Amino acid sequence: FVQQQPELQQHVQQPQPLQRLLLHRFTRAIEDGACLVGWIAAAFTVATARAVMLPAMLPLFFSAPEAMAVFHDLLTFCADDNNDASPWWWTLLGITEAQVRYVIGQLEPVPFLATTKPVGDLGASFNWTLTAVDVGAGGLGDTLYFLARQLRVLAVDVRPLRPYWAQRTWSMLLASKRLEVLQQAISSRGGEQVQLFLDKHGQGLMSSLDAEAVPGYGVHDLETLTAQTVTCANLLDQLSARGQRVLYLKIDIEHLDITCVQSLVDATRHQGDRRSKLMKPAFLSIELPGNVTEALRLVQLLGDEGLNYRQFKICRQRIFNLRLAKGERYAASGPFGEAATDFIRGNGWWRHEEMSRSLFARVQWERVNFNDWFDLHARL
Protein backbone atom coordinates (compact mmCIF):
# COMPACT_ATOMS: atom_id res chain seq x y z
CA PHE A 1 0.00 0.00 0.00
CA VAL A 2 2.76 2.42 0.90
CA GLN A 3 4.55 1.67 -2.33
CA GLN A 4 1.36 2.65 -4.19
CA GLN A 5 1.07 5.95 -2.27
CA PRO A 6 4.22 8.04 -3.02
CA GLU A 7 3.13 10.82 -0.65
CA LEU A 8 3.43 8.38 2.30
CA GLN A 9 6.92 7.14 1.48
CA GLN A 10 8.64 10.19 2.97
CA HIS A 11 6.99 9.49 6.30
CA VAL A 12 8.22 5.89 6.26
CA GLN A 13 11.73 6.88 5.25
CA GLN A 14 11.88 9.58 7.93
CA PRO A 15 10.06 8.37 11.06
CA GLN A 16 8.11 10.96 12.98
CA PRO A 17 9.20 11.95 16.53
CA LEU A 18 6.67 9.59 18.14
CA GLN A 19 7.92 6.68 16.06
CA ARG A 20 11.51 7.49 16.92
CA LEU A 21 10.64 7.72 20.60
CA LEU A 22 8.85 4.35 20.57
CA LEU A 23 11.69 2.74 18.67
CA HIS A 24 14.22 4.22 21.09
CA ARG A 25 12.28 3.00 24.11
CA PHE A 26 11.85 -0.46 22.62
CA THR A 27 15.56 -0.70 21.86
CA ARG A 28 16.47 0.68 25.28
CA ALA A 29 14.19 -1.87 26.98
CA ILE A 30 16.05 -4.68 25.24
CA GLU A 31 19.40 -3.14 26.21
CA ASP A 32 18.28 -2.68 29.82
CA GLY A 33 17.17 -6.31 29.96
CA ALA A 34 20.52 -7.46 28.61
CA CYS A 35 22.34 -5.25 31.12
CA LEU A 36 20.24 -6.54 34.00
CA VAL A 37 21.13 -10.12 33.06
CA GLY A 38 24.75 -9.07 32.85
CA TRP A 39 24.59 -7.33 36.20
CA ILE A 40 23.17 -10.44 37.83
CA ALA A 41 25.91 -12.55 36.22
CA ALA A 42 28.54 -10.11 37.44
CA ALA A 43 27.06 -10.11 40.93
CA PHE A 44 27.15 -13.91 40.92
CA THR A 45 30.77 -13.78 39.84
CA VAL A 46 31.68 -11.35 42.60
CA ALA A 47 29.79 -13.36 45.22
CA THR A 48 31.42 -16.58 44.05
CA ALA A 49 34.91 -15.40 43.21
CA ARG A 50 35.46 -13.04 46.14
CA ALA A 51 39.16 -12.58 45.47
CA VAL A 52 40.02 -16.13 44.46
CA MET A 53 43.59 -15.90 43.33
CA LEU A 54 43.76 -19.02 41.15
CA PRO A 55 41.46 -18.47 38.14
CA ALA A 56 41.26 -22.17 37.24
CA MET A 57 39.43 -22.83 40.52
CA LEU A 58 36.37 -21.06 39.15
CA PRO A 59 34.55 -22.48 36.06
CA LEU A 60 33.69 -19.01 34.77
CA PHE A 61 37.34 -18.03 34.80
CA PHE A 62 39.39 -20.71 33.08
CA SER A 63 40.95 -17.84 31.17
CA ALA A 64 40.88 -14.69 33.23
CA PRO A 65 41.94 -12.15 30.53
CA GLU A 66 39.12 -13.25 28.21
CA ALA A 67 36.62 -13.09 31.09
CA MET A 68 37.83 -9.60 31.91
CA ALA A 69 37.31 -8.57 28.29
CA VAL A 70 33.70 -9.83 28.34
CA PHE A 71 32.87 -7.98 31.54
CA HIS A 72 34.68 -4.87 30.38
CA ASP A 73 32.48 -4.78 27.29
CA LEU A 74 29.42 -5.31 29.48
CA LEU A 75 30.38 -2.50 31.84
CA THR A 76 31.06 -0.12 28.94
CA PHE A 77 27.81 -0.99 27.13
CA CYS A 78 25.66 -0.66 30.24
CA ALA A 79 27.04 2.66 31.48
CA ASP A 80 24.68 5.61 31.40
CA ASP A 81 25.21 8.87 29.51
CA ASN A 82 27.75 9.98 32.11
CA ASN A 83 29.65 6.71 31.69
CA ASP A 84 28.95 5.79 35.29
CA ALA A 85 26.65 2.85 35.97
CA SER A 86 27.48 2.62 39.66
CA PRO A 87 24.14 4.04 40.93
CA TRP A 88 22.32 1.30 39.02
CA TRP A 89 24.65 -1.38 40.30
CA TRP A 90 24.27 -0.19 43.89
CA THR A 91 20.48 0.14 43.72
CA LEU A 92 19.85 -3.24 42.10
CA LEU A 93 22.62 -5.42 43.53
CA GLY A 94 24.18 -3.69 46.53
CA ILE A 95 27.58 -3.61 44.83
CA THR A 96 29.24 -1.00 42.63
CA GLU A 97 30.79 -1.20 39.22
CA ALA A 98 34.18 -0.41 40.80
CA GLN A 99 33.91 -3.44 43.10
CA VAL A 100 33.14 -5.73 40.17
CA ARG A 101 36.05 -4.37 38.15
CA TYR A 102 38.31 -4.79 41.17
CA VAL A 103 37.43 -8.42 41.88
CA ILE A 104 37.69 -9.36 38.21
CA GLY A 105 41.08 -7.63 38.16
CA GLN A 106 42.19 -9.75 41.11
CA LEU A 107 41.56 -12.88 39.05
CA GLU A 108 44.40 -12.02 36.73
CA PRO A 109 47.50 -14.21 37.19
CA VAL A 110 49.24 -10.94 38.00
CA PRO A 111 46.44 -8.99 39.73
CA PHE A 112 45.60 -5.70 38.03
CA LEU A 113 48.74 -5.72 35.88
CA ALA A 114 46.95 -7.26 32.88
CA THR A 115 48.80 -6.72 29.64
CA THR A 116 45.59 -7.30 27.68
CA LYS A 117 43.63 -4.37 29.14
CA PRO A 118 44.43 -0.65 29.36
CA VAL A 119 45.20 0.75 32.81
CA GLY A 120 42.22 3.10 32.59
CA ASP A 121 39.87 0.18 33.22
CA LEU A 122 40.77 0.40 36.91
CA GLY A 123 39.96 4.09 37.09
CA ALA A 124 42.08 7.18 36.56
CA SER A 125 45.72 6.59 35.70
CA PHE A 126 48.24 9.05 37.10
CA ASN A 127 51.24 8.65 34.76
CA TRP A 128 53.60 8.14 37.73
CA THR A 129 53.14 11.73 38.92
CA LEU A 130 51.67 10.90 42.36
CA THR A 131 52.59 8.50 45.16
CA ALA A 132 50.74 5.96 47.29
CA VAL A 133 52.08 4.72 50.64
CA ASP A 134 51.16 1.14 51.53
CA VAL A 135 51.82 0.72 55.26
CA GLY A 136 51.45 -2.97 56.01
CA ALA A 137 51.97 -4.12 52.44
CA GLY A 138 52.42 -7.83 53.22
CA GLY A 139 49.48 -8.97 51.10
CA LEU A 140 50.80 -7.01 48.08
CA GLY A 141 47.31 -6.68 46.59
CA ASP A 142 47.11 -2.97 47.39
CA THR A 143 50.63 -2.28 46.12
CA LEU A 144 49.80 -3.97 42.81
CA TYR A 145 46.54 -2.02 42.57
CA PHE A 146 48.37 1.28 43.04
CA LEU A 147 51.04 0.35 40.49
CA ALA A 148 48.36 -0.59 37.96
CA ARG A 149 46.99 2.93 38.26
CA GLN A 150 50.47 4.31 37.50
CA LEU A 151 51.09 5.56 41.02
CA ARG A 152 54.56 5.46 42.51
CA VAL A 153 54.45 3.22 45.58
CA LEU A 154 56.30 3.14 48.87
CA ALA A 155 55.53 -0.33 50.27
CA VAL A 156 56.32 -0.68 53.97
CA ASP A 157 56.50 -4.05 55.72
CA VAL A 158 58.95 -5.91 57.95
CA ARG A 159 58.79 -8.95 55.68
CA PRO A 160 60.68 -9.15 52.40
CA LEU A 161 58.15 -8.29 49.68
CA ARG A 162 58.19 -10.07 46.34
CA PRO A 163 55.31 -11.29 44.18
CA TYR A 164 55.09 -14.95 43.26
CA TRP A 165 54.36 -14.00 39.63
CA ALA A 166 55.92 -11.40 37.31
CA GLN A 167 59.14 -11.04 39.27
CA ARG A 168 60.86 -9.53 36.25
CA THR A 169 58.27 -6.74 36.11
CA TRP A 170 58.69 -6.24 39.86
CA SER A 171 62.46 -5.88 39.45
CA MET A 172 62.00 -3.39 36.62
CA LEU A 173 59.67 -1.28 38.77
CA LEU A 174 62.22 -1.28 41.59
CA ALA A 175 64.99 -0.28 39.18
CA SER A 176 62.88 2.55 37.77
CA LYS A 177 62.25 3.93 41.29
CA ARG A 178 58.51 3.75 40.69
CA LEU A 179 58.38 1.17 43.45
CA GLU A 180 60.30 1.36 46.71
CA VAL A 181 60.21 -1.36 49.39
CA LEU A 182 61.01 -0.30 52.95
CA GLN A 183 61.60 -3.23 55.31
CA GLN A 184 60.94 -1.46 58.60
CA ALA A 185 58.39 -1.55 61.42
CA ILE A 186 55.93 1.24 62.22
CA SER A 187 56.18 2.47 65.79
CA SER A 188 55.63 5.58 67.89
CA ARG A 189 59.40 6.24 67.85
CA GLY A 190 61.74 5.83 64.93
CA GLY A 191 65.30 4.52 64.81
CA GLU A 192 64.89 1.71 67.33
CA GLN A 193 65.47 -2.05 66.94
CA VAL A 194 62.39 -4.13 67.79
CA GLN A 195 61.28 -7.75 67.61
CA LEU A 196 58.17 -8.72 65.68
CA PHE A 197 56.21 -11.96 65.44
CA LEU A 198 55.04 -13.83 62.35
CA ASP A 199 52.95 -16.98 61.93
CA LYS A 200 55.09 -18.93 59.46
CA HIS A 201 52.54 -21.78 59.34
CA GLY A 202 49.58 -19.64 58.23
CA GLN A 203 49.20 -17.00 55.55
CA GLY A 204 52.53 -15.47 56.42
CA LEU A 205 51.04 -12.10 55.55
CA MET A 206 50.71 -10.48 58.97
CA SER A 207 53.33 -9.58 61.54
CA SER A 208 52.99 -7.58 64.73
CA LEU A 209 54.87 -6.27 67.74
CA ASP A 210 52.07 -7.90 69.74
CA ALA A 211 52.37 -11.71 69.55
CA GLU A 212 48.69 -12.14 70.48
CA ALA A 213 47.65 -10.18 67.38
CA VAL A 214 49.25 -12.71 65.03
CA PRO A 215 47.12 -15.54 63.56
CA GLY A 216 48.40 -18.82 64.96
CA TYR A 217 49.27 -17.44 68.39
CA GLY A 218 48.91 -20.24 70.91
CA VAL A 219 48.68 -22.81 68.09
CA HIS A 220 52.08 -22.68 66.36
CA ASP A 221 55.51 -21.48 67.28
CA LEU A 222 55.82 -17.95 65.92
CA GLU A 223 58.73 -16.81 63.79
CA THR A 224 60.53 -13.73 65.10
CA LEU A 225 61.89 -10.88 63.01
CA THR A 226 64.10 -7.97 64.01
CA ALA A 227 63.60 -4.64 62.29
CA GLN A 228 64.28 -0.95 62.67
CA THR A 229 61.35 1.31 63.49
CA VAL A 230 60.02 4.33 61.63
CA THR A 231 57.02 6.60 62.25
CA CYS A 232 54.34 7.36 59.68
CA ALA A 233 55.15 11.07 59.95
CA ASN A 234 58.79 10.23 59.06
CA LEU A 235 57.61 8.41 55.93
CA LEU A 236 55.60 11.39 54.68
CA ASP A 237 58.45 13.77 55.53
CA GLN A 238 60.91 11.70 53.48
CA LEU A 239 58.61 11.71 50.48
CA SER A 240 57.93 15.44 50.83
CA ALA A 241 61.66 16.14 50.90
CA ARG A 242 61.95 14.38 47.53
CA GLY A 243 59.11 16.43 46.09
CA GLN A 244 56.74 13.47 45.89
CA ARG A 245 53.07 14.27 46.47
CA VAL A 246 51.12 11.53 48.29
CA LEU A 247 47.62 10.80 47.01
CA TYR A 248 46.79 7.69 49.09
CA LEU A 249 47.94 6.46 52.48
CA LYS A 250 46.81 2.95 53.43
CA ILE A 251 47.37 1.74 57.01
CA ASP A 252 46.92 -1.88 58.10
CA ILE A 253 49.46 -2.90 60.74
CA GLU A 254 47.66 -5.12 63.25
CA HIS A 255 46.88 -3.27 66.49
CA LEU A 256 49.25 -0.39 65.69
CA ASP A 257 47.07 1.47 63.17
CA ILE A 258 46.19 4.27 65.59
CA THR A 259 49.89 4.59 66.49
CA CYS A 260 50.50 5.56 62.86
CA VAL A 261 47.67 8.11 62.87
CA GLN A 262 48.80 9.52 66.22
CA SER A 263 52.26 10.24 64.80
CA LEU A 264 50.64 12.25 61.99
CA VAL A 265 48.46 14.12 64.50
CA ASP A 266 51.48 14.92 66.71
CA ALA A 267 53.39 16.20 63.70
CA THR A 268 50.45 18.43 62.75
CA ARG A 269 50.15 19.83 66.27
CA HIS A 270 53.86 20.69 66.43
CA GLN A 271 54.28 22.29 63.02
CA GLY A 272 56.31 25.12 64.56
CA ASP A 273 58.94 22.69 65.83
CA ARG A 274 59.39 21.05 62.42
CA ARG A 275 61.46 22.02 59.43
CA SER A 276 58.58 21.48 57.03
CA LYS A 277 54.80 21.28 57.18
CA LEU A 278 53.34 17.76 57.24
CA MET A 279 52.07 16.77 53.80
CA LYS A 280 48.66 15.16 54.33
CA PRO A 281 47.50 12.64 51.70
CA ALA A 282 44.28 13.49 49.87
CA PHE A 283 42.89 10.04 50.81
CA LEU A 284 43.62 7.82 53.80
CA SER A 285 42.38 4.35 54.71
CA ILE A 286 42.83 2.44 57.96
CA GLU A 287 41.46 -0.78 59.39
CA LEU A 288 38.51 0.09 61.62
CA PRO A 289 38.83 -0.92 65.29
CA GLY A 290 36.34 -3.51 66.50
CA ASN A 291 35.41 -1.46 69.55
CA VAL A 292 32.83 1.31 69.02
CA THR A 293 34.55 3.73 71.43
CA GLU A 294 37.92 3.19 69.72
CA ALA A 295 36.31 3.73 66.32
CA LEU A 296 34.84 7.06 67.44
CA ARG A 297 38.22 8.07 68.86
CA LEU A 298 39.85 7.29 65.53
CA VAL A 299 37.34 9.51 63.72
CA GLN A 300 38.16 12.34 66.09
CA LEU A 301 41.89 11.96 65.43
CA LEU A 302 41.30 11.96 61.70
CA GLY A 303 38.83 14.83 61.98
CA ASP A 304 38.50 17.91 64.18
CA GLU A 305 41.03 16.90 66.85
CA GLY A 306 43.82 16.10 64.45
CA LEU A 307 44.18 15.80 60.68
CA ASN A 308 40.96 17.58 59.65
CA TYR A 309 39.64 15.00 57.20
CA ARG A 310 36.02 15.97 56.53
CA GLN A 311 34.39 13.00 54.74
CA PHE A 312 34.40 9.26 55.39
CA LYS A 313 33.37 5.88 54.03
CA ILE A 314 33.09 2.61 55.94
CA CYS A 315 34.08 -0.15 53.54
CA ARG A 316 33.87 -3.92 53.75
CA GLN A 317 37.20 -5.69 53.47
CA ARG A 318 36.27 -9.34 53.73
CA ILE A 319 34.89 -9.53 50.18
CA PHE A 320 38.43 -8.99 48.88
CA ASN A 321 40.08 -11.49 51.22
CA LEU A 322 37.99 -14.66 51.32
CA ARG A 323 40.24 -17.65 50.87
CA LEU A 324 38.37 -20.03 48.58
CA ALA A 325 41.53 -21.43 46.97
CA LYS A 326 44.55 -22.94 48.66
CA GLY A 327 48.04 -21.77 47.89
CA GLU A 328 49.63 -18.36 47.53
CA ARG A 329 47.43 -15.32 47.07
CA TYR A 330 47.42 -11.55 47.21
CA ALA A 331 45.45 -10.10 50.11
CA ALA A 332 43.93 -6.71 49.36
CA SER A 333 41.78 -3.93 50.80
CA GLY A 334 39.57 -3.16 47.81
CA PRO A 335 39.15 0.03 45.75
CA PHE A 336 40.51 3.30 47.12
CA GLY A 337 39.62 6.96 46.88
CA GLU A 338 36.40 7.86 45.10
CA ALA A 339 36.02 4.23 43.99
CA ALA A 340 35.81 2.99 47.60
CA THR A 341 32.34 1.66 48.44
CA ASP A 342 30.60 2.54 51.69
CA PHE A 343 28.63 -0.37 53.15
CA ILE A 344 25.45 1.75 53.33
CA ARG A 345 25.85 4.67 50.92
CA GLY A 346 27.76 3.01 48.11
CA ASN A 347 29.69 5.79 46.35
CA GLY A 348 28.44 8.40 48.85
CA TRP A 349 30.55 9.86 51.66
CA TRP A 350 29.55 10.52 55.28
CA ARG A 351 30.20 13.98 56.69
CA HIS A 352 32.35 14.11 59.79
CA GLU A 353 29.41 15.10 61.99
CA GLU A 354 27.43 12.05 60.79
CA MET A 355 29.94 9.56 62.17
CA SER A 356 27.88 8.56 65.21
CA ARG A 357 27.93 5.87 67.86
CA SER A 358 24.81 4.29 66.34
CA LEU A 359 26.53 4.01 62.95
CA PHE A 360 29.49 2.18 64.44
CA ALA A 361 27.13 0.01 66.48
CA ARG A 362 25.65 -1.10 63.14
CA VAL A 363 29.17 -1.89 61.92
CA GLN A 364 29.84 -3.89 65.07
CA TRP A 365 26.59 -5.84 64.61
CA GLU A 366 27.61 -6.83 61.09
CA ARG A 367 31.10 -7.71 62.28
CA VAL A 368 29.72 -10.10 64.89
CA ASN A 369 26.88 -11.63 62.88
CA PHE A 370 28.54 -11.90 59.47
CA ASN A 371 32.21 -12.29 60.42
CA ASP A 372 33.01 -9.17 58.42
CA TRP A 373 35.65 -6.53 58.98
CA PHE A 374 35.92 -2.99 57.71
CA ASP A 375 38.23 -0.19 56.65
CA LEU A 376 37.60 3.48 57.31
CA HIS A 377 38.37 5.71 54.31
CA ALA A 378 38.85 9.46 54.76
CA ARG A 379 38.98 12.36 52.31
CA LEU A 380 40.18 15.92 52.91
C-alpha positions in Angstrom: 0.0 0.0 0.0 2.8 2.4 0.9 4.6 1.7 -2.3 1.4 2.7 -4.2 1.1 5.9 -2.3 4.2 8.0 -3.0 3.1 10.8 -0.7 3.4 8.4 2.3 6.9 7.1 1.5 8.6 10.2 3.0 7.0 9.5 6.3 8.2 5.9 6.3 11.7 6.9 5.3 11.9 9.6 7.9 10.1 8.4 11.1 8.1 11.0 13.0 9.2 12.0 16.5 6.7 9.6 18.1 7.9 6.7 16.1 11.5 7.5 16.9 10.6 7.7 20.6 8.9 4.4 20.6 11.7 2.7 18.7 14.2 4.2 21.1 12.3 3.0 24.1 11.8 -0.5 22.6 15.6 -0.7 21.9 16.5 0.7 25.3 14.2 -1.9 27.0 16.1 -4.7 25.2 19.4 -3.1 26.2 18.3 -2.7 29.8 17.2 -6.3 30.0 20.5 -7.5 28.6 22.3 -5.2 31.1 20.2 -6.5 34.0 21.1 -10.1 33.1 24.8 -9.1 32.8 24.6 -7.3 36.2 23.2 -10.4 37.8 25.9 -12.5 36.2 28.5 -10.1 37.4 27.1 -10.1 40.9 27.2 -13.9 40.9 30.8 -13.8 39.8 31.7 -11.4 42.6 29.8 -13.4 45.2 31.4 -16.6 44.0 34.9 -15.4 43.2 35.5 -13.0 46.1 39.2 -12.6 45.5 40.0 -16.1 44.5 43.6 -15.9 43.3 43.8 -19.0 41.2 41.5 -18.5 38.1 41.3 -22.2 37.2 39.4 -22.8 40.5 36.4 -21.1 39.2 34.6 -22.5 36.1 33.7 -19.0 34.8 37.3 -18.0 34.8 39.4 -20.7 33.1 41.0 -17.8 31.2 40.9 -14.7 33.2 41.9 -12.2 30.5 39.1 -13.3 28.2 36.6 -13.1 31.1 37.8 -9.6 31.9 37.3 -8.6 28.3 33.7 -9.8 28.3 32.9 -8.0 31.5 34.7 -4.9 30.4 32.5 -4.8 27.3 29.4 -5.3 29.5 30.4 -2.5 31.8 31.1 -0.1 28.9 27.8 -1.0 27.1 25.7 -0.7 30.2 27.0 2.7 31.5 24.7 5.6 31.4 25.2 8.9 29.5 27.7 10.0 32.1 29.7 6.7 31.7 28.9 5.8 35.3 26.6 2.9 36.0 27.5 2.6 39.7 24.1 4.0 40.9 22.3 1.3 39.0 24.7 -1.4 40.3 24.3 -0.2 43.9 20.5 0.1 43.7 19.9 -3.2 42.1 22.6 -5.4 43.5 24.2 -3.7 46.5 27.6 -3.6 44.8 29.2 -1.0 42.6 30.8 -1.2 39.2 34.2 -0.4 40.8 33.9 -3.4 43.1 33.1 -5.7 40.2 36.1 -4.4 38.2 38.3 -4.8 41.2 37.4 -8.4 41.9 37.7 -9.4 38.2 41.1 -7.6 38.2 42.2 -9.8 41.1 41.6 -12.9 39.1 44.4 -12.0 36.7 47.5 -14.2 37.2 49.2 -10.9 38.0 46.4 -9.0 39.7 45.6 -5.7 38.0 48.7 -5.7 35.9 46.9 -7.3 32.9 48.8 -6.7 29.6 45.6 -7.3 27.7 43.6 -4.4 29.1 44.4 -0.6 29.4 45.2 0.7 32.8 42.2 3.1 32.6 39.9 0.2 33.2 40.8 0.4 36.9 40.0 4.1 37.1 42.1 7.2 36.6 45.7 6.6 35.7 48.2 9.1 37.1 51.2 8.7 34.8 53.6 8.1 37.7 53.1 11.7 38.9 51.7 10.9 42.4 52.6 8.5 45.2 50.7 6.0 47.3 52.1 4.7 50.6 51.2 1.1 51.5 51.8 0.7 55.3 51.5 -3.0 56.0 52.0 -4.1 52.4 52.4 -7.8 53.2 49.5 -9.0 51.1 50.8 -7.0 48.1 47.3 -6.7 46.6 47.1 -3.0 47.4 50.6 -2.3 46.1 49.8 -4.0 42.8 46.5 -2.0 42.6 48.4 1.3 43.0 51.0 0.3 40.5 48.4 -0.6 38.0 47.0 2.9 38.3 50.5 4.3 37.5 51.1 5.6 41.0 54.6 5.5 42.5 54.4 3.2 45.6 56.3 3.1 48.9 55.5 -0.3 50.3 56.3 -0.7 54.0 56.5 -4.1 55.7 58.9 -5.9 57.9 58.8 -9.0 55.7 60.7 -9.1 52.4 58.1 -8.3 49.7 58.2 -10.1 46.3 55.3 -11.3 44.2 55.1 -15.0 43.3 54.4 -14.0 39.6 55.9 -11.4 37.3 59.1 -11.0 39.3 60.9 -9.5 36.3 58.3 -6.7 36.1 58.7 -6.2 39.9 62.5 -5.9 39.5 62.0 -3.4 36.6 59.7 -1.3 38.8 62.2 -1.3 41.6 65.0 -0.3 39.2 62.9 2.6 37.8 62.3 3.9 41.3 58.5 3.8 40.7 58.4 1.2 43.5 60.3 1.4 46.7 60.2 -1.4 49.4 61.0 -0.3 52.9 61.6 -3.2 55.3 60.9 -1.5 58.6 58.4 -1.6 61.4 55.9 1.2 62.2 56.2 2.5 65.8 55.6 5.6 67.9 59.4 6.2 67.8 61.7 5.8 64.9 65.3 4.5 64.8 64.9 1.7 67.3 65.5 -2.0 66.9 62.4 -4.1 67.8 61.3 -7.7 67.6 58.2 -8.7 65.7 56.2 -12.0 65.4 55.0 -13.8 62.3 53.0 -17.0 61.9 55.1 -18.9 59.5 52.5 -21.8 59.3 49.6 -19.6 58.2 49.2 -17.0 55.5 52.5 -15.5 56.4 51.0 -12.1 55.5 50.7 -10.5 59.0 53.3 -9.6 61.5 53.0 -7.6 64.7 54.9 -6.3 67.7 52.1 -7.9 69.7 52.4 -11.7 69.5 48.7 -12.1 70.5 47.6 -10.2 67.4 49.3 -12.7 65.0 47.1 -15.5 63.6 48.4 -18.8 65.0 49.3 -17.4 68.4 48.9 -20.2 70.9 48.7 -22.8 68.1 52.1 -22.7 66.4 55.5 -21.5 67.3 55.8 -17.9 65.9 58.7 -16.8 63.8 60.5 -13.7 65.1 61.9 -10.9 63.0 64.1 -8.0 64.0 63.6 -4.6 62.3 64.3 -0.9 62.7 61.3 1.3 63.5 60.0 4.3 61.6 57.0 6.6 62.2 54.3 7.4 59.7 55.2 11.1 60.0 58.8 10.2 59.1 57.6 8.4 55.9 55.6 11.4 54.7 58.5 13.8 55.5 60.9 11.7 53.5 58.6 11.7 50.5 57.9 15.4 50.8 61.7 16.1 50.9 61.9 14.4 47.5 59.1 16.4 46.1 56.7 13.5 45.9 53.1 14.3 46.5 51.1 11.5 48.3 47.6 10.8 47.0 46.8 7.7 49.1 47.9 6.5 52.5 46.8 2.9 53.4 47.4 1.7 57.0 46.9 -1.9 58.1 49.5 -2.9 60.7 47.7 -5.1 63.3 46.9 -3.3 66.5 49.2 -0.4 65.7 47.1 1.5 63.2 46.2 4.3 65.6 49.9 4.6 66.5 50.5 5.6 62.9 47.7 8.1 62.9 48.8 9.5 66.2 52.3 10.2 64.8 50.6 12.2 62.0 48.5 14.1 64.5 51.5 14.9 66.7 53.4 16.2 63.7 50.4 18.4 62.8 50.2 19.8 66.3 53.9 20.7 66.4 54.3 22.3 63.0 56.3 25.1 64.6 58.9 22.7 65.8 59.4 21.1 62.4 61.5 22.0 59.4 58.6 21.5 57.0 54.8 21.3 57.2 53.3 17.8 57.2 52.1 16.8 53.8 48.7 15.2 54.3 47.5 12.6 51.7 44.3 13.5 49.9 42.9 10.0 50.8 43.6 7.8 53.8 42.4 4.4 54.7 42.8 2.4 58.0 41.5 -0.8 59.4 38.5 0.1 61.6 38.8 -0.9 65.3 36.3 -3.5 66.5 35.4 -1.5 69.6 32.8 1.3 69.0 34.6 3.7 71.4 37.9 3.2 69.7 36.3 3.7 66.3 34.8 7.1 67.4 38.2 8.1 68.9 39.8 7.3 65.5 37.3 9.5 63.7 38.2 12.3 66.1 41.9 12.0 65.4 41.3 12.0 61.7 38.8 14.8 62.0 38.5 17.9 64.2 41.0 16.9 66.9 43.8 16.1 64.4 44.2 15.8 60.7 41.0 17.6 59.7 39.6 15.0 57.2 36.0 16.0 56.5 34.4 13.0 54.7 34.4 9.3 55.4 33.4 5.9 54.0 33.1 2.6 55.9 34.1 -0.2 53.5 33.9 -3.9 53.7 37.2 -5.7 53.5 36.3 -9.3 53.7 34.9 -9.5 50.2 38.4 -9.0 48.9 40.1 -11.5 51.2 38.0 -14.7 51.3 40.2 -17.7 50.9 38.4 -20.0 48.6 41.5 -21.4 47.0 44.6 -22.9 48.7 48.0 -21.8 47.9 49.6 -18.4 47.5 47.4 -15.3 47.1 47.4 -11.5 47.2 45.5 -10.1 50.1 43.9 -6.7 49.4 41.8 -3.9 50.8 39.6 -3.2 47.8 39.1 0.0 45.7 40.5 3.3 47.1 39.6 7.0 46.9 36.4 7.9 45.1 36.0 4.2 44.0 35.8 3.0 47.6 32.3 1.7 48.4 30.6 2.5 51.7 28.6 -0.4 53.2 25.5 1.8 53.3 25.8 4.7 50.9 27.8 3.0 48.1 29.7 5.8 46.3 28.4 8.4 48.8 30.6 9.9 51.7 29.5 10.5 55.3 30.2 14.0 56.7 32.3 14.1 59.8 29.4 15.1 62.0 27.4 12.1 60.8 29.9 9.6 62.2 27.9 8.6 65.2 27.9 5.9 67.9 24.8 4.3 66.3 26.5 4.0 62.9 29.5 2.2 64.4 27.1 0.0 66.5 25.7 -1.1 63.1 29.2 -1.9 61.9 29.8 -3.9 65.1 26.6 -5.8 64.6 27.6 -6.8 61.1 31.1 -7.7 62.3 29.7 -10.1 64.9 26.9 -11.6 62.9 28.5 -11.9 59.5 32.2 -12.3 60.4 33.0 -9.2 58.4 35.7 -6.5 59.0 35.9 -3.0 57.7 38.2 -0.2 56.6 37.6 3.5 57.3 38.4 5.7 54.3 38.8 9.5 54.8 39.0 12.4 52.3 40.2 15.9 52.9 
